Amino acid sequence: MLQKIDIQGVHLKIDEKTHRYVLKKLGHIDKYLPSAVKESAHAEIQLKESKSKSTNKYTCEITLYLPKETINIKESTINMFAAIDIVESKVIQKIHQYKDLHHSGKFHRRLMARFRSRQS
């Protein structure tokens, strides 16, 4: 589980059921992070409710602070739990991109091989 998770509700009171669901879904995203990043990563989660005349709209926004990058994802739907699920899948995709860019040995070896071949 991430060391620091801040969950805030904007125009919305977060009950225990929603709090547990957020921790269940977004609290265990650290298993996708590289081991060197796990201790310094922390997340801020904002749950918002926008009331209009016809429907209520719920927004889930997560900001994940990593050493070399900040990942920010925002999703709005008519159901709070659906917004949390969609944000979870998107943040996992972004973490995979982060790992490929910053923590892949293959990428660095391939990049250095290109530089060496151009110098020759």
N, C-alpha and C positions, 0 to 999 in steps of 0.2 A: 504494500500500500504506500502511496505517496506520503512523504513526511509531513507536508503542509498542504492542506486543502481548505480554501475559504469558500463557503457557500453563502450567497447573499440572495435575498428576495427583494425585488423592486416592485412595488405596488402589489405585493403578494406575501402572505404569511406562509412560511414553509413549515408544514406539519411533519411529524415524525416519520410517517410513511414515505413522503417525498424525500426527506433527508436520507433515509436508509436506502432508497432506490438510487439516488444520486451516488452515494458511496459505493453501492454494489456495482453500478455500471462504470463510473468514472474513477473510482478509487483504485482500481486494479490495473490502470493503464501503465503502471510502472513496469509490468512484466514485458512490455514491448520496448522499453527504453534500454539503451546500452548500459552496462554495469557501471561505467565510469560516470554516468550522468544521473543515476538514480538518487544519490544523496543530495544533489543540489537542485533538483527539479521541484517546482511547486506549482500549484494550479489555483486559479481563481474562477469560480463558477457563479454566474449570475442567472437567476431565473426571474423573468419578467412577465407581467400580465398586462395586456393592452385591451381595454374594454371599448367596444364600439356598440352601436345600436343593434347591429345584426348578430355579431358573434364575438366571442372572446378569442383572443389570439395570445398564445404563449410562446415565449422566446427563451431559448437556452443558449447562453454564450459562455465559452470556456477560453481562458487565456492560460496557456501552459508556458512557463518560463524555463527555458533550457539554457545551458551555458553559451552557446553560440547563436542562438535563435530564439525568437518568441513566436509561438503558434497561437493564432487567434481564430476561433471558429464560432459562427453564429448561425442558428437555425430557428425558424419560426413555423409553428403549426397550430392547429386548433386543439391539440392535446399535449399536455406537458410531458407525459411519459414518452410519447412518440418523438418529441423534440430532443429529449435526452438520448434516446436510442440512435437517432440520426447523427447527433453530435459525437457519440461514442465511435461510430463507424468512421466518420470523417477524421477524427483525431488519430485513430489507429493508422489510417492511410498516410496522414501527415507525418507521423512518427516514423513510418517505414521510409518515407522520402528523406527525412532528417538523417536517419541511419545510413542510407545510401550515400548521402552527400558528405557527411562528416565523419562517419565511423567505419567506413568500409576499407579494408586493406586492399582489396582488389582495385578499387577506384584509384587509390594513391599509386599503386604499382603500375597500373595502366597509364596514368597521367605521366609518371616519371619515365616510363618507357617511350612515350611519345616525344618528350623533350630530348631524351638521349638520342633517338633516331634522327631528329631534326639537326642536332649538333654534329652528327657524323657526316 
